[in-house]
């Protein structure tokens, strides 16, 4: 199958911060591009919208039933004119060694795809492609719920897409993952001053995505359960 299990943008996410061009935490008023507003996100349904904006964890992955998922009604609706107005959509494999070498020395940060893509373009001569990184909500039924995060990547001189933005964390032993990317005019984003609200939005998103990379916590036992269990054990 497609090696896309749990393909989330998922450094520990609790420590993630928006960075300036020097790679230091961006101060309020710093001008740049970050995932700081609701328009940076899209979702196919109410459950996914709630998960993106307010859940404790946001488990994301490459679509499970790829390529059949491409024809599912929720994903078609997300990609087409009603939502993302996509121009091109591709499942993009992990970068090759040669593609990494073309951007050797470029500092790349998770959840900073806008500056990453511009730096890669300056180093390699590749074009910047603007659009969204599309995921399936991993705890929903297959092909039922999808979300998108505004995202930039690069196109080589031959037209191939390359996405060098790292995930939030790289777990040891994981298989490489493809990424579902859609080019869209809605992927453009103007540089703006970082506000306290924008910082909070970006950090909260990073926490949700990072938490979604980890197994869910065990359910909290109801009150009195521990006492009952201890009594039973004693008996």
PATI-71552 format. One line per field, with one value per residue (C-alpha): residue number from 1; z, y negated, x; residue in three letters. Coordinates in steps of 0.001 Angstrom, whole numbers. Each point is the difference from the previous one (the first is absolute). Last residue first. Layout:
BEGIN
i NUM,...
up Z,...
north Y,...
east X,...
aa ala,...
***
This chain:
BEGIN
i 235,234,233,232,231,230,229,228,227,226,225,224,223,222,221,220,219,218,217,216,215,214,213,212,211,210,209,208,207,206,205,204,203,202,201,200,199,198,197,196,195,194,193,192,191,190,189,188,187,186,185,184,183,182,181,180,179,178,177,176,175,174,173,172,171,170,169,168,167,166,165,164,163,162,161,160,159,158,157,156,155,154,153,152,151,150,149,148,147,146,145,144,143,142,141,140,139,138,137,136,135,134,133,132,131,130,129,128,127,126,125,124,123,122,121,120,119,118,117,116,115,114,113,112,111,110,109,108,107,106,105,104,103,102,101,100,99,98,97,96,95,94,93,92,91,90,89,88,87,86,85,84,83,82,81,80,79,78,77,76,75,74,73,72,71,70,69,68,67,66,65,64,63,62,61,60,59,58,57,56,55,54,53,52,51,50,49,48,47,46,45,44,43,42,41,40,39,38,37,36,35,34,33,32,31,30,29,28,27,26,25,24,23,22,21,20,19,18,17,16,15,14,13,12,11,10,9,8,7,6,5,4,3,2,1
up 48025,20,-3807,-56,2523,-1992,-3223,1703,1471,-3367,-1706,2525,-2454,-3622,-1534,-2337,-3468,-1030,-1798,-3812,-1709,-1100,-3378,792,2939,-2434,-2223,2930,1518,-3351,-486,3482,-760,-3248,1558,3046,-2244,-2109,3103,1286,-3380,-2663,-2591,-3540,-3069,-2571,-491,-3240,373,-1232,-3499,327,-448,1836,1939,1282,1719,-266,3095,694,2353,3699,1802,2418,251,-1943,1738,-1097,-3639,-2165,-2872,-3017,-2375,-3592,-2977,-3429,-2766,-1835,1366,3495,1797,3634,3118,1714,2491,1182,2094,-1286,1752,-1063,1367,-1418,-2142,2697,3171,2292,2444,-2611,-1349,-3583,-976,-2662,-188,-1614,-2773,-1187,-2227,174,-3022,100,-330,2618,2825,-461,-659,3100,2077,-1409,620,3606,671,-964,1343,3573,1786,596,-662,-2868,57,-3480,50,-2726,-2079,-3182,2193,1373,-3562,-854,3061,-1120,1537,1505,-2506,-1189,-477,-2436,-424,-2638,-345,3276,760,3736,981,-2420,-3044,521,2474,3062,-1941,-1708,3401,1531,-3060,-255,-3387,1335,2712,-2657,-300,2946,2498,3156,-869,1375,3733,2719,3701,1445,3794,2794,-2277,-553,-3475,-2145,1801,-66,-3730,-566,1791,-1851,-3452,-2936,1714,-841,1739,-675,-195,3769,747,1206,-2089,-476,-2491,961,1586,3688,1945,2906,251,-2107,1848,-1547,-3376,-1421,-2426,2912,1697,1018,3016,499,3500,668,-3438,1121,-2708,-3930,-3594,-121,-2224,2485,-2411,-3461,-1460,-2730,86
north 9796,-2371,-142,-748,-2800,-1500,118,-1627,-2748,-656,-177,-2490,-2848,1251,1124,-2513,1491,849,-2804,33,1319,-2804,-1739,-1656,-1754,-1660,-1156,-1416,-1712,-1520,-1362,-1548,-1627,-1516,-1376,-1392,-1739,-1487,-1292,-1594,-1649,696,-2785,1034,1654,797,3549,1833,3465,-1237,-94,3783,2854,3141,2181,3554,1002,3332,1499,1642,3000,-627,1603,-2840,-2563,-3190,-2915,-3257,1068,-1460,-2446,1341,364,683,-121,999,-2588,727,-3177,1182,-1052,-1088,48,-2279,928,-1057,2916,2275,2345,3161,2112,3033,1820,2649,-451,-2794,395,-732,-3250,217,-2543,-2681,-2306,-3217,-2414,-2007,1256,-1789,459,1690,-2033,2194,-2303,-2818,2492,2007,-3174,-969,3496,11,-3501,1056,3542,-1119,2724,1976,-1918,187,-1701,205,1370,2567,-908,1790,2795,758,374,2294,2158,358,-1899,2064,782,-2516,1139,-2660,-2522,-2728,-3133,262,-2209,609,-10,91,-107,3438,1526,119,1205,2707,1096,257,1753,2713,162,-770,2597,2716,-995,340,1751,-1112,-3672,-1279,-518,-2367,482,-3397,49,-2094,-1161,-3653,-1348,2914,2628,-2165,-566,3726,865,-2730,1246,-371,-2061,-3052,-1774,-3066,-2050,456,-2059,214,2650,-2157,-2596,-2885,-3421,-158,-2055,2428,1600,3010,2736,252,1524,-3172,-444,6,3099,1008,2290,3781,1209,1853,1577,1974,-472,2878,-1601,3059,3027,2366,2921,-1138,2795,733,3665
east -10981,2936,12,-3727,414,2886,-2047,-2999,2188,1646,-3382,-1369,-225,-30,3290,1639,399,3567,1858,-123,3132,2360,18,-3325,1628,2416,-2828,-1935,3054,997,-3510,89,3358,-1294,-3200,1830,2548,-2779,-1792,3198,479,2613,126,-876,1488,-2673,-1223,-683,-1489,-3377,1495,145,2459,-1058,2430,-544,3214,1809,1531,3310,-258,430,2929,639,-2764,586,-1606,-1594,222,2709,-626,1895,-2947,1063,-2371,1240,-335,3257,1612,-922,-3182,38,-2194,-2509,-2731,-3445,-1310,-2756,-2413,-1822,-2852,-1803,2577,564,-2097,1250,2908,2659,-1446,1260,2577,507,3018,-1204,958,2958,2815,3378,2249,3390,3204,1666,1083,-2527,-2813,923,-106,-3412,-1366,1212,-1355,-3532,333,633,-2000,3206,3255,2490,3410,1542,3538,-628,-3053,1050,1381,-3481,-1225,2911,-675,-3606,-2897,-2859,-2709,-2611,-3594,-1141,-2815,-77,-2134,-1896,-2985,515,-3699,-2946,2273,1530,2442,-2247,-3072,2035,1319,-3486,-1505,2643,1728,3491,-640,457,3671,452,-2274,1767,383,3359,-345,-1187,-783,-993,217,-1484,-2812,-928,621,1102,-2090,-3126,463,519,-3224,-1908,945,2396,2681,2092,2873,2168,-3229,-381,3079,3616,1733,3106,1253,2283,192,974,-2537,-75,3416,949,1862,3499,804,1548,-2895,-2464,-1406,-3519,319,27,879,-3248,451,3051,2811,-7113,-832,-2158,335,-1559,278,1040,2082,-2590,-908
aa unk,unk,unk,unk,unk,unk,unk,unk,unk,unk,unk,unk,unk,unk,unk,unk,unk,unk,unk,unk,unk,unk,unk,unk,unk,unk,unk,unk,unk,unk,unk,unk,unk,unk,unk,unk,unk,unk,unk,unk,unk,unk,unk,unk,unk,unk,unk,unk,unk,unk,unk,unk,unk,unk,unk,unk,unk,unk,unk,unk,unk,unk,unk,unk,unk,unk,unk,unk,unk,unk,unk,unk,unk,unk,unk,unk,unk,unk,unk,unk,unk,unk,unk,unk,unk,unk,unk,unk,unk,unk,unk,unk,unk,unk,unk,unk,unk,unk,unk,unk,unk,unk,unk,unk,unk,unk,unk,unk,unk,unk,unk,unk,unk,unk,unk,unk,unk,unk,unk,unk,unk,unk,unk,unk,unk,unk,unk,unk,unk,unk,unk,unk,unk,unk,unk,unk,unk,unk,unk,unk,unk,unk,unk,unk,unk,unk,unk,unk,unk,unk,unk,unk,unk,unk,unk,unk,unk,unk,unk,unk,unk,unk,unk,unk,unk,unk,unk,unk,unk,unk,unk,unk,unk,unk,unk,unk,unk,unk,unk,unk,unk,unk,unk,unk,unk,unk,unk,unk,unk,unk,unk,unk,unk,unk,unk,unk,unk,unk,unk,unk,unk,unk,unk,unk,unk,unk,unk,unk,unk,unk,unk,unk,unk,unk,unk,unk,unk,unk,unk,unk,unk,unk,unk,unk,unk,unk,unk,unk,unk,unk,unk,unk,unk,unk,unk
***
